[in-house]
Amino acid sequence: MSNRHVKVIQKSDPSTQPEPVKRNSMSTFSEEEIRIRAYQIYEFRNRTDNHADDDWSQAETELMELVGGK
């Protein structure tokens, strides 16, 4: 007869787990987060042109898409 060992993995209680951060509207993004992304977009264009409003709008859109918004 062989000795078989069974390893039991106990799952943690889901009620004790921290809830993931859920963002479902632009109001959940700080102005700083949007500003940083807008600046990254500007830098990606090699700092050409002056489309600050467009960059800001694109940053808001991209952040919303990251959390599943449209």
Backbone as JSON, one array per atom type, in Angstrom:
{
  "sequence": "MSNRHVKVIQKSDPSTQPEPVKRNSMSTFSEEEIRIRAYQIYEFRNRTDNHADDDWSQAETELMELVGGK",
  "N": [[0.84, -1.18, 0.0], [0.48, 2.24, -0.75], [1.36, 5.33, 0.72], [-0.66, 8.01, 0.61], [-0.76, 11.45, 0.39], [-2.9, 14.07, 0.91], [-3.27, 17.3, -0.03], [-4.86, 19.94, 1.41], [-6.36, 22.84, 0.47], [-7.32, 25.73, 1.89], [-9.73, 28.03, 1.19], [-9.86, 31.55, 1.47], [-12.15, 33.49, 3.38], [-14.45, 35.27, 1.53], [-15.73, 37.52, 2.54], [-13.92, 38.76, 4.11], [-12.05, 39.81, 2.47], [-10.51, 42.63, 0.89], [-12.44, 44.98, -0.92], [-12.29, 45.45, -4.46], [-11.18, 48.45, -6.06], [-13.62, 50.37, -7.49], [-14.4, 52.18, -10.29], [-16.67, 54.21, -11.75], [-17.39, 56.5, -13.02], [-16.43, 59.68, -14.45], [-16.1, 61.42, -12.4], [-14.79, 60.07, -10.47], [-12.15, 60.13, -11.07], [-9.32, 61.97, -10.38], [-8.51, 65.41, -10.94], [-5.83, 65.68, -11.22], [-5.0, 63.11, -12.11], [-6.16, 63.06, -14.63], [-4.89, 65.26, -15.77], [-2.22, 64.39, -15.81], [-2.37, 62.24, -17.63], [-3.22, 63.63, -19.91], [-0.99, 65.22, -20.38], [0.86, 63.23, -21.0], [-0.15, 62.39, -23.43], [0.26, 64.7, -24.94], [3.08, 64.74, -24.86], [3.57, 62.42, -26.31], [2.99, 63.22, -28.86], [5.3, 64.46, -29.47], [5.44, 66.93, -28.27], [4.27, 68.77, -29.96], [2.18, 71.17, -31.58], [-0.72, 72.79, -30.17], [-2.98, 71.55, -28.46], [-4.51, 71.45, -26.08], [-7.14, 71.24, -24.99], [-8.21, 69.17, -26.53], [-6.45, 67.13, -25.85], [-7.01, 66.85, -23.15], [-9.68, 66.0, -23.23], [-9.35, 63.58, -24.6], [-7.81, 62.21, -22.72], [-9.64, 61.94, -20.6], [-11.52, 60.28, -21.86], [-9.96, 57.97, -22.39], [-9.32, 57.14, -19.76], [-11.86, 56.51, -18.8], [-12.49, 54.37, -20.46], [-10.71, 52.52, -19.52], [-11.88, 51.6, -17.22], [-14.12, 50.45, -18.12], [-16.16, 52.11, -18.96], [-18.07, 54.09, -21.29]],
  "CA": [[0.0, 0.0, 0.0], [1.24, 3.49, -0.76], [0.81, 6.41, 1.54], [-1.03, 9.18, -0.2], [-1.04, 12.66, 1.16], [-3.79, 15.01, 0.22], [-3.08, 18.67, 0.44], [-6.12, 20.67, 1.43], [-6.18, 24.29, 0.38], [-8.49, 26.41, 2.43], [-9.97, 29.34, 0.58], [-10.18, 32.58, 2.46], [-13.52, 33.98, 3.42], [-14.55, 36.46, 0.68], [-16.21, 38.69, 3.28], [-12.79, 39.42, 4.76], [-11.18, 40.34, 1.43], [-10.82, 44.01, 0.54], [-13.15, 45.13, -2.19], [-11.5, 46.17, -5.46], [-11.61, 49.82, -6.32], [-14.5, 50.45, -8.65], [-14.58, 53.55, -10.79], [-17.7, 54.11, -12.77], [-17.69, 57.79, -13.63], [-15.27, 60.56, -14.51], [-15.94, 62.12, -11.13], [-13.91, 59.29, -9.62], [-10.77, 60.42, -11.44], [-8.93, 63.3, -9.93], [-8.04, 66.32, -11.97], [-4.4, 65.37, -11.36], [-4.88, 61.92, -12.95], [-6.5, 63.46, -16.0], [-3.82, 66.16, -16.22], [-1.03, 63.59, -16.11], [-2.59, 61.51, -18.88], [-3.26, 64.61, -20.99], [0.4, 65.6, -20.65], [1.49, 62.09, -21.68], [-0.63, 62.45, -24.81], [1.0, 65.83, -25.52], [4.46, 64.3, -25.06], [3.56, 61.4, -27.35], [3.0, 63.97, -30.12], [6.58, 65.19, -29.47], [5.17, 68.29, -27.78], [3.92, 69.64, -31.09], [0.84, 71.73, -31.62], [-1.29, 73.18, -28.89], [-4.33, 70.99, -28.44], [-4.72, 71.12, -24.67], [-8.52, 70.79, -24.76], [-8.35, 67.85, -27.16], [-5.68, 66.18, -25.05], [-7.76, 66.65, -21.9], [-10.85, 65.2, -23.58], [-8.86, 62.23, -24.91], [-7.39, 61.62, -21.45], [-10.87, 61.54, -19.89], [-12.08, 59.14, -22.58], [-9.12, 56.8, -22.16], [-9.48, 56.7, -18.39], [-13.18, 55.87, -18.68], [-12.44, 53.07, -21.14], [-9.95, 51.61, -18.66], [-12.77, 51.04, -16.2], [-15.29, 49.86, -18.78], [-17.18, 53.1, -19.32], [-18.08, 54.5, -22.71]],
  "C": [[0.88, 1.24, 0.0], [0.56, 4.51, 0.13], [0.53, 7.6, 0.64], [-1.35, 10.32, 0.72], [-1.9, 13.57, 0.32], [-3.57, 16.38, 0.82], [-4.41, 19.41, 0.31], [-5.8, 22.16, 1.43], [-7.46, 24.95, 0.85], [-8.6, 27.78, 1.78], [-10.34, 30.34, 1.66], [-11.62, 33.03, 2.31], [-13.62, 35.25, 2.59], [-15.01, 37.7, 1.43], [-15.07, 39.42, 3.98], [-11.82, 40.03, 3.75], [-11.53, 41.79, 1.14], [-11.52, 44.07, -0.81], [-12.28, 45.88, -3.18], [-12.05, 47.57, -5.66], [-12.44, 49.82, -7.58], [-14.67, 51.91, -9.03], [-15.58, 53.49, -11.92], [-18.11, 55.45, -13.36], [-16.45, 58.66, -13.6], [-15.05, 61.27, -13.19], [-15.02, 61.34, -10.18], [-12.45, 59.48, -9.96], [-10.45, 61.84, -11.0], [-8.47, 64.13, -11.12], [-6.56, 66.04, -12.25], [-4.18, 64.16, -12.27], [-5.15, 62.25, -14.41], [-5.39, 64.34, -16.58], [-2.57, 65.37, -16.62], [-1.2, 62.85, -17.44], [-2.62, 62.47, -20.06], [-1.84, 65.05, -21.36], [1.14, 64.47, -21.36], [1.08, 62.08, -23.15], [0.11, 63.54, -25.56], [2.45, 65.42, -25.81], [4.56, 63.27, -26.18], [3.59, 62.05, -28.73], [4.3, 64.78, -30.26], [6.4, 66.66, -29.13], [4.89, 69.27, -28.92], [2.47, 70.06, -30.99], [0.36, 72.08, -30.21], [-2.75, 72.76, -28.89], [-4.7, 70.56, -27.02], [-6.14, 70.59, -24.41], [-8.76, 69.4, -25.35], [-7.63, 66.79, -26.34], [-6.43, 65.84, -23.76], [-8.96, 65.73, -22.16], [-10.44, 63.75, -23.88], [-8.45, 61.51, -23.63], [-8.6, 61.13, -20.66], [-11.47, 60.29, -20.53], [-11.29, 57.87, -22.31], [-9.27, 56.26, -20.73], [-10.82, 56.0, -18.18], [-13.16, 54.49, -19.33], [-11.67, 52.04, -20.31], [-10.84, 50.93, -17.63], [-14.08, 50.53, -16.8], [-16.39, 50.83, -19.12], [-17.1, 53.42, -20.8], [-18.24, 55.98, -22.82]]
}
